[in-house]
Amino acid sequence: MRLIFLIIGVLLGLLVLVEIGLRSLFGFGNPLIYLGDDQIGYLLAPNQQTRRFGNQIEINQFSMRSSPIEKIPAPSTLRVLLLGDSIANGGWWTDQKNTISSLIMNSLKSAIADKYQQVEVLNASANSWGPRNELAYLQRFGNFGAEVVILLINTDDLFATSPTALPVGRDRNYPDTKPALALIEVWQRYLTQAQPIPELQAIQQEAGDRVGVNLEAISKIQALANQHNSKFLLAMTPLLREVGKPGPLDYEITARQRLSEFTKAQQIPYIDFLQLFNASPNPQALYHDTIHMNLQGNQFVSGVMERSLLEILDLKSHNSLS
């Protein structure tokens, strides 16, 4: 009997050690949680902090991946609002200080210190958002007094479907509650098979001209930005398979052409990162996976976007040689 109790005690002790290790080393047991929303589809629950795989993640009171802010910026503050999906958000693989928004903000602080006492680049983003999600967020919360609104999309976003709350609480990547144990999260994420959501599959088969609908959403984002006296910048990053040869697929080429013609007709400043990545000596080194950027990629993207911001705002950087 003592041997049985001893074995049970050792096993419990090992489980406690594993639990502590999973929490302290990897951040399991404390995932970011999501809220369903009738218009936006879903957004990150406000006022969260966690550390995942050593990377700090902070979500402010407006569901942004940013520090807490005042709704209206203080005087002599340059505020920029970045809207986007997981590329802008950075996900668990990106530390807060290495997100695209943070990199732009920190660089701008030194570049235009003589013109502004403070620079804020807000990051309103969530995994798998498309233009219609981002439009709904802007309609809900406004532009936060930003001088520039940036929409950062990727090629897949041109085909994004209608916002839906269906994944929240049903897809393991969009939990609505925290698990009781880190061990439970590991079990649910990696050791069980994901269950399909039939209703979501129907939405993902949305018919009609998706590209046209998403271009219309981008047009409405531009109109809202202008309505609130914000300038507007659009940027699009490519999927890794689009970079180099053979390049984008036929339907992507068609969609890209429509986007290019749309931005010219709407007079929208537009950055096509496919051309810039193709000109890079080693574009594959910019990617964390097949779609998301790593730190080097974020630095590349943020540098290009910063230069465009300075042009749009008609500002000259201290670092400029001219």
VOPAGU-2260 file (C-alpha; in pm, 1 decimal, decimal comma):
REM VOPAGU-2260
SITE   aa  ch    i         X         Y         Z
SITE  MET   A    0       0,0       0,0       0,0
SITE  ARG   A    1     283,0     239,8      84,0
SITE  LEU   A    2     439,5     161,9    -252,5
SITE  ILE   A    3     115,9     253,2    -428,2
SITE  PHE   A    4      94,8     584,6    -240,4
SITE  LEU   A    5     459,8     648,0    -321,2
SITE  ILE   A    6     403,3     584,7    -691,3
SITE  ILE   A    7      95,6     807,7    -690,2
SITE  GLY   A    8     290,6    1079,2    -510,9
SITE  VAL   A    9     577,8    1060,9    -760,3
SITE  LEU   A   10     336,9    1076,2   -1054,4
SITE  LEU   A   11     154,6    1374,9    -905,8
SITE  GLY   A   12     486,5    1544,3    -842,5
SITE  LEU   A   13     591,3    1488,2   -1204,3
SITE  LEU   A   14     260,8    1626,6   -1330,0
SITE  VAL   A   15     307,1    1936,8   -1114,3
SITE  LEU   A   16     658,4    1986,0   -1252,4
SITE  VAL   A   17     535,1    1940,8   -1609,9
SITE  GLU   A   18     251,1    2185,5   -1545,3
SITE  ILE   A   19     490,6    2445,4   -1404,3
SITE  GLY   A   20     731,2    2395,0   -1694,7
SITE  LEU   A   21     458,0    2427,9   -1957,8
SITE  ARG   A   22     338,5    2751,7   -1798,3
SITE  SER   A   23     674,6    2913,9   -1726,0
SITE  LEU   A   24     866,7    2806,3   -2036,5
SITE  PHE   A   25     596,9    2807,5   -2304,8
SITE  GLY   A   26     303,4    3004,2   -2164,5
SITE  PHE   A   27      52,5    2721,2   -2196,6
SITE  GLY   A   28    -251,4    2755,3   -1974,7
SITE  ASN   A   29    -277,3    3129,6   -2045,3
SITE  PRO   A   30    -375,0    3166,2   -2413,2
SITE  LEU   A   31    -520,5    3484,1   -2555,8
SITE  ILE   A   32    -897,8    3460,6   -2555,0
SITE  TYR   A   33   -1143,3    3594,1   -2810,8
SITE  LEU   A   34   -1485,1    3754,6   -2809,1
SITE  GLY   A   35   -1748,1    3691,4   -3073,8
SITE  ASP   A   36   -1901,8    3999,5   -3234,3
SITE  ASP   A   37   -2200,7    4032,9   -3466,9
SITE  GLN   A   38   -2034,8    4290,5   -3694,6
SITE  ILE   A   39   -1658,5    4242,6   -3653,1
SITE  GLY   A   40   -1687,0    3863,7   -3635,4
SITE  TYR   A   41   -1445,4    3831,6   -3345,8
SITE  LEU   A   42   -1176,5    4028,0   -3172,0
SITE  LEU   A   43    -923,2    3970,4   -2899,9
SITE  ALA   A   44   -1068,1    4018,0   -2553,5
SITE  PRO   A   45    -947,8    4350,5   -2408,4
SITE  ASN   A   46    -690,2    4393,6   -2132,0
SITE  GLN   A   47    -489,2    4072,4   -2167,0
SITE  GLN   A   48    -124,3    3993,4   -2113,8
SITE  THR   A   49      54,8    3665,8   -2168,4
SITE  ARG   A   50     390,9    3522,1   -2265,6
SITE  ARG   A   51     398,3    3250,5   -2529,4
SITE  PHE   A   52     718,7    3067,0   -2617,1
SITE  GLY   A   53     913,2    3348,2   -2454,4
SITE  ASN   A   54     736,6    3626,4   -2645,0
SITE  GLN   A   55     546,6    3895,7   -2458,7
SITE  ILE   A   56     195,5    3971,1   -2584,7
SITE  GLU   A   57     -18,3    4260,4   -2460,3
SITE  ILE   A   58    -373,7    4348,4   -2565,3
SITE  ASN   A   59    -508,8    4685,7   -2460,6
SITE  GLN   A   60    -857,9    4804,9   -2366,6
SITE  PHE   A   61    -956,8    4840,1   -2734,8
SITE  SER   A   62    -853,5    4483,6   -2828,9
SITE  MET   A   63    -534,6    4610,4   -2997,6
SITE  ARG   A   64    -195,1    4450,3   -2974,7
SITE  SER   A   65     -70,3    4769,6   -2815,4
SITE  SER   A   66     -18,0    4919,2   -2472,6
SITE  PRO   A   67    -315,0    5096,9   -2310,6
SITE  ILE   A   68    -396,0    5429,8   -2474,8
SITE  GLU   A   69    -617,0    5734,4   -2438,7
SITE  LYS   A   70    -895,2    5746,2   -2696,9
SITE  ILE   A   71    -777,6    6091,0   -2807,7
SITE  PRO   A   72    -401,6    6145,2   -2850,8
SITE  ALA   A   73    -221,4    6401,7   -2640,1
SITE  PRO   A   74    -108,8    6724,5   -2808,6
SITE  SER   A   75     209,4    6703,9   -3015,8
SITE  THR   A   76     155,4    6330,0   -3067,4
SITE  LEU   A   77     178,0    6158,5   -3403,8
SITE  ARG   A   78     -70,0    5873,6   -3394,0
SITE  VAL   A   79     -92,8    5609,2   -3666,6
SITE  LEU   A   80    -355,1    5333,7   -3674,3
SITE  LEU   A   81    -247,8    5003,1   -3829,3
SITE  LEU   A   82    -530,0    4765,9   -3928,3
SITE  GLY   A   83    -450,4    4410,4   -4028,0
SITE  ASP   A   84    -460,4    4037,0   -3974,1
SITE  SER   A   85    -205,9    3798,3   -3821,6
SITE  ILE   A   86      78,0    3955,3   -4021,8
SITE  ALA   A   87      21,7    4289,9   -3849,1
SITE  ASN   A   88     -60,2    4118,1   -3519,8
SITE  GLY   A   89     253,7    3904,9   -3515,6
SITE  GLY   A   90      95,6    3615,0   -3327,4
SITE  TRP   A   91     265,3    3406,7   -3061,2
SITE  TRP   A   92     590,9    3390,4   -3260,5
SITE  THR   A   93     653,0    3766,6   -3231,3
SITE  ASP   A   94     746,7    3957,9   -2918,5
SITE  GLN   A   95     551,9    4279,6   -2859,5
SITE  LYS   A   96     856,8    4494,7   -2931,0
SITE  ASN   A   97     914,0    4318,7   -3266,4
SITE  THR   A   98     570,1    4364,1   -3420,4
SITE  ILE   A   99     553,4    4579,4   -3733,1
SITE  SER   A  100     370,2    4852,5   -3543,7
SITE  SER   A  101     628,7    4863,0   -3264,0
SITE  LEU   A  102     919,1    4869,7   -3508,1
SITE  ILE   A  103     764,0    5159,9   -3700,9
SITE  MET   A  104     685,2    5346,4   -3379,4
SITE  ASN   A  105    1032,5    5316,9   -3232,9
SITE  SER   A  106    1198,5    5416,5   -3558,6
SITE  LEU   A  107     970,6    5715,9   -3607,5
SITE  LYS   A  108    1038,0    5839,2   -3254,9
SITE  SER   A  109    1400,0    5905,2   -3341,3
SITE  ALA   A  110    1333,9    6006,7   -3701,1
SITE  ILE   A  111    1096,3    6295,1   -3626,8
SITE  ALA   A  112    1175,4    6378,4   -3264,6
SITE  ASP   A  113    1202,0    6749,3   -3347,7
SITE  LYS   A  114     842,7    6761,1   -3476,8
SITE  TYR   A  115     652,9    6542,4   -3228,9
SITE  GLN   A  116     698,3    6482,7   -2857,8
SITE  GLN   A  117     542,1    6138,7   -2886,0
SITE  VAL   A  118     471,7    5878,7   -3155,5
SITE  GLU   A  119     207,5    5605,8   -3126,8
SITE  VAL   A  120     146,6    5332,6   -3383,6
SITE  LEU   A  121    -164,5    5144,4   -3275,4
SITE  ASN   A  122    -211,1    4783,3   -3382,6
SITE  ALA   A  123    -575,3    4683,8   -3438,4
SITE  SER   A  124    -548,4    4331,2   -3574,6
SITE  ALA   A  125    -648,6    3969,2   -3526,6
SITE  ASN   A  126    -572,6    3636,1   -3690,5
SITE  SER   A  127    -751,3    3580,9   -4022,9
SITE  TRP   A  128    -921,3    3917,6   -4033,0
SITE  GLY   A  129   -1006,8    4042,2   -4380,7
SITE  PRO   A  130   -1105,1    4387,6   -4508,1
SITE  ARG   A  131   -1464,3    4345,3   -4389,7
SITE  ASN   A  132   -1352,0    4265,7   -4033,8
SITE  GLU   A  133   -1118,0    4564,5   -4035,4
SITE  LEU   A  134   -1388,8    4792,5   -4173,2
SITE  ALA   A  135   -1628,6    4681,4   -3898,9
SITE  TYR   A  136   -1361,8    4750,5   -3633,1
SITE  LEU   A  137   -1308,2    5100,8   -3771,5
SITE  GLN   A  138   -1682,4    5162,3   -3782,2
SITE  ARG   A  139   -1713,7    5051,3   -3419,2
SITE  PHE   A  140   -1418,1    5230,1   -3261,6
SITE  GLY   A  141   -1327,3    5512,1   -3501,0
SITE  ASN   A  142    -977,5    5618,7   -3598,8
SITE  PHE   A  143    -857,3    5715,7   -3248,3
SITE  GLY   A  144    -746,1    6054,6   -3377,6
SITE  ALA   A  145    -484,9    5897,0   -3606,0
SITE  GLU   A  146    -319,4    6114,5   -3867,6
SITE  VAL   A  147    -273,0    5809,4   -4088,7
SITE  VAL   A  148    -469,8    5485,7   -4113,9
SITE  ILE   A  149    -270,5    5196,3   -4262,3
SITE  LEU   A  150    -438,3    4882,4   -4392,0
SITE  LEU   A  151    -193,6    4592,5   -4417,5
SITE  ILE   A  152    -332,6    4292,1   -4604,9
SITE  ASN   A  153    -189,8    3983,6   -4773,7
SITE  THR   A  154    -291,2    3829,6   -5104,7
SITE  ASP   A  155    -535,1    3585,6   -4943,7
SITE  ASP   A  156    -727,7    3879,4   -4792,1
SITE  LEU   A  157    -852,5    3973,5   -5137,9
SITE  PHE   A  158   -1059,2    3653,6   -5120,3
SITE  ALA   A  159   -1161,7    3684,2   -4752,9
SITE  THR   A  160   -1514,9    3580,4   -4659,2
SITE  SER   A  161   -1778,2    3756,6   -4452,0
SITE  PRO   A  162   -1701,4    3817,7   -4080,9
SITE  THR   A  163   -1830,2    3546,1   -3850,2
SITE  ALA   A  164   -1809,0    3460,4   -3481,4
SITE  LEU   A  165   -1838,1    3086,7   -3546,4
SITE  PRO   A  166   -1472,5    2999,6   -3466,7
SITE  VAL   A  167   -1486,4    3155,4   -3118,7
SITE  GLY   A  168   -1500,5    2885,9   -2854,9
SITE  ARG   A  169   -1520,2    2611,4   -3119,2
SITE  ASP   A  170   -1189,5    2639,7   -3304,4
SITE  ARG   A  171    -895,7    2569,7   -3070,0
SITE  ASN   A  172    -713,9    2870,9   -3218,8
SITE  TYR   A  173    -991,1    3101,7   -3096,6
SITE  PRO   A  174   -1061,3    3004,5   -2733,7
SITE  ASP   A  175   -1318,1    3202,1   -2536,2
SITE  THR   A  176   -1204,9    3073,9   -2194,1
SITE  LYS   A  177    -872,7    2981,7   -2038,8
SITE  PRO   A  178    -810,2    2613,0   -1965,4
SITE  ALA   A  179    -788,3    2499,1   -1605,8
SITE  LEU   A  180    -442,8    2351,1   -1669,5
SITE  ALA   A  181    -158,1    2399,2   -1917,0
SITE  LEU   A  182    -169,4    2022,2   -1966,2
SITE  ILE   A  183    -528,7    2052,3   -2085,1
SITE  GLU   A  184    -433,7    2316,5   -2341,9
SITE  VAL   A  185    -150,2    2100,7   -2477,3
SITE  TRP   A  186    -387,2    1805,9   -2499,3
SITE  GLN   A  187    -653,5    2008,2   -2680,9
SITE  ARG   A  188    -410,4    2182,4   -2918,3
SITE  TYR   A  189    -170,2    1907,4   -3013,2
SITE  LEU   A  190    -301,3    1568,4   -2905,4
SITE  THR   A  191    -662,5    1576,0   -3022,1
SITE  GLN   A  192    -802,9    1605,4   -3372,1
SITE  ALA   A  193    -962,5    1937,8   -3462,1
SITE  GLN   A  194   -1336,3    1910,0   -3516,5
SITE  PRO   A  195   -1475,4    2075,1   -3831,3
SITE  ILE   A  196   -1738,8    2347,0   -3797,1
SITE  PRO   A  197   -2000,1    2270,8   -4066,5
SITE  GLU   A  198   -2152,1    2620,8   -4057,6
SITE  LEU   A  199   -1806,4    2773,4   -4103,9
SITE  GLN   A  200   -1735,4    2553,4   -4402,0
SITE  ALA   A  201   -2048,7    2695,4   -4565,5
SITE  ILE   A  202   -1924,2    3053,0   -4509,9
SITE  GLN   A  203   -1583,3    2964,9   -4650,3
SITE  GLN   A  204   -1758,0    2864,2   -4972,2
SITE  GLU   A  205   -1912,1    3210,2   -5007,9
SITE  ALA   A  206   -2013,8    3265,8   -5369,6
SITE  GLY   A  207   -2003,6    3581,0   -5575,2
SITE  ASP   A  208   -1729,9    3833,0   -5646,0
SITE  ARG   A  209   -1531,1    3818,3   -5322,4
SITE  VAL   A  210   -1253,9    4034,8   -5461,9
SITE  GLY   A  211   -1505,3    4303,0   -5555,9
SITE  VAL   A  212   -1669,6    4290,6   -5212,6
SITE  ASN   A  213   -1332,8    4324,4   -5036,9
SITE  LEU   A  214   -1226,3    4610,3   -5264,0
SITE  GLU   A  215   -1550,2    4783,2   -5169,4
SITE  ALA   A  216   -1466,1    4732,1   -4801,2
SITE  ILE   A  217   -1123,2    4888,0   -4859,5
SITE  SER   A  218   -1294,4    5180,1   -5033,0
SITE  LYS   A  219   -1515,4    5229,6   -4726,1
SITE  ILE   A  220   -1210,0    5217,2   -4497,0
SITE  GLN   A  221   -1053,6    5491,1   -4708,9
SITE  ALA   A  222   -1374,3    5695,7   -4691,3
SITE  LEU   A  223   -1392,3    5661,9   -4311,5
SITE  ALA   A  224   -1027,9    5760,7   -4279,4
SITE  ASN   A  225   -1089,9    6069,9   -4493,5
SITE  GLN   A  226   -1407,4    6148,9   -4301,4
SITE  HIS   A  227   -1203,9    6160,6   -3980,2
SITE  ASN   A  228    -925,6    6366,7   -4141,8
SITE  SER   A  229    -684,8    6074,3   -4159,8
SITE  LYS   A  230    -463,3    6000,0   -4454,7
SITE  PHE   A  231    -481,1    5643,0   -4585,9
SITE  LEU   A  232    -209,4    5395,8   -4687,0
SITE  LEU   A  233    -263,9    5045,8   -4824,2
SITE  ALA   A  234       3,9    4775,0   -4827,7
SITE  MET   A  235      -6,6    4409,1   -4931,5
SITE  THR   A  236     244,7    4133,9   -4857,2
SITE  PRO   A  237     267,5    3821,4   -5075,3
SITE  LEU   A  238     245,4    3456,3   -4985,9
SITE  LEU   A  239     586,6    3291,1   -4989,7
SITE  ARG   A  240     493,8    3077,2   -5292,1
SITE  GLU   A  241     424,8    3395,7   -5491,5
SITE  VAL   A  242     781,2    3516,9   -5449,0
SITE  GLY   A  243    1020,5    3429,7   -5731,4
SITE  LYS   A  244     926,2    3183,4   -6005,2
SITE  PRO   A  245     665,9    3085,1   -6114,1
SITE  GLY   A  246     499,6    3364,3   -5913,6
SITE  PRO   A  247     130,7    3416,6   -5829,8
SITE  LEU   A  248    -134,3    3183,1   -5967,2
SITE  ASP   A  249    -355,3    3303,2   -6251,4
SITE  TYR   A  250    -650,0    3399,5   -6029,9
SITE  GLU   A  251    -413,5    3587,3   -5797,9
SITE  ILE   A  252    -262,7    3777,1   -6091,6
SITE  THR   A  253    -614,3    3881,9   -6194,2
SITE  ALA   A  254    -700,5    3992,1   -5839,5
SITE  ARG   A  255    -371,8    4179,4   -5805,8
SITE  GLN   A  256    -440,9    4364,5   -6130,6
SITE  ARG   A  257    -785,7    4461,5   -6005,4
SITE  LEU   A  258    -632,1    4590,4   -5681,9
SITE  SER   A  259    -371,9    4791,9   -5871,3
SITE  GLU   A  260    -635,9    4949,7   -6094,9
SITE  PHE   A  261    -856,0    5015,1   -5792,1
SITE  THR   A  262    -583,1    5198,0   -5599,2
SITE  LYS   A  263    -508,3    5416,5   -5901,3
SITE  ALA   A  264    -874,8    5500,8   -5950,5
SITE  GLN   A  265    -918,6    5574,3   -5578,3
SITE  GLN   A  266    -583,7    5758,4   -5559,7
SITE  ILE   A  267    -473,5    5536,9   -5269,0
SITE  PRO   A  268    -101,5    5524,8   -5186,3
SITE  TYR   A  269     -23,4    5154,4   -5229,1
SITE  ILE   A  270     279,2    4939,4   -5144,6
SITE  ASP   A  271     301,6    4608,2   -5330,6
SITE  PHE   A  272     558,0    4409,2   -5134,3
SITE  LEU   A  273     574,3    4134,9   -5397,5
SITE  GLN   A  274     787,8    4355,5   -5620,1
SITE  LEU   A  275    1005,8    4459,0   -5326,4
SITE  PHE   A  276    1049,4    4101,6   -5201,4
SITE  ASN   A  277    1142,3    3984,7   -5549,9
SITE  ALA   A  278    1413,4    4250,0   -5556,4
SITE  SER   A  279    1549,7    4126,4   -5224,1
SITE  PRO   A  280    1859,5    3900,3   -5243,7
SITE  ASN   A  281    1703,5    3635,7   -5014,7
SITE  PRO   A  282    1328,4    3689,1   -4974,1
SITE  GLN   A  283    1277,0    3343,2   -4820,5
SITE  ALA   A  284    1474,3    3463,8   -4518,2
SITE  LEU   A  285    1196,2    3716,6   -4445,8
SITE  TYR   A  286     933,4    3451,7   -4365,4
SITE  HIS   A  287     841,7    3271,3   -4044,9
SITE  ASP   A  288     625,3    3028,5   -4245,8
SITE  THR   A  289     445,0    3033,9   -4579,6
SITE  ILE   A  290     262,4    3360,7   -4511,9
SITE  HIS   A  291     386,5    3535,5   -4194,9
SITE  MET   A  292     699,7    3742,5   -4152,0
SITE  ASN   A  293     979,2    3672,4   -3904,3
SITE  LEU   A  294    1173,4    3952,1   -3732,4
SITE  GLN   A  295    1381,9    4017,9   -4042,8
SITE  GLY   A  296    1065,1    4033,1   -4251,5
SITE  ASN   A  297     895,3    4266,1   -4004,4
SITE  GLN   A  298    1197,7    4493,9   -4014,5
SITE  PHE   A  299    1188,2    4498,3   -4393,9
SITE  VAL   A  300     813,5    4571,4   -4405,9
SITE  SER   A  301     823,9    4832,7   -4130,2
SITE  GLY   A  302    1115,6    5014,7   -4295,6
SITE  VAL   A  303     930,7    5048,0   -4625,5
SITE  MET   A  304     608,8    5154,7   -4453,7
SITE  GLU   A  305     792,3    5412,8   -4243,7
SITE  ARG   A  306     935,3    5575,9   -4554,5
SITE  SER   A  307     588,1    5588,6   -4710,3
SITE  LEU   A  308     448,0    5742,1   -4392,2
SITE  LEU   A  309     709,2    6015,3   -4397,7
SITE  GLU   A  310     620,8    6091,7   -4759,4
SITE  ILE   A  311     246,9    6095,6   -4690,6
SITE  LEU   A  312     295,6    6327,7   -4392,5
SITE  ASP   A  313     545,8    6536,9   -4585,7
SITE  LEU   A  314     803,7    6487,9   -4313,1
SITE  LYS   A  315    1179,1    6455,7   -4347,6
SITE  SER   A  316    1363,0    6207,0   -4129,2
SITE  HIS   A  317    1671,3    6299,2   -3928,2
SITE  ASN   A  318    1823,4    5992,5   -4090,5
SITE  SER   A  319    1767,8    6126,7   -4440,4
SITE  LEU   A  320    2079,9    6212,5   -4633,6
SITE  SER   A  321    1905,2    6481,0   -4832,9
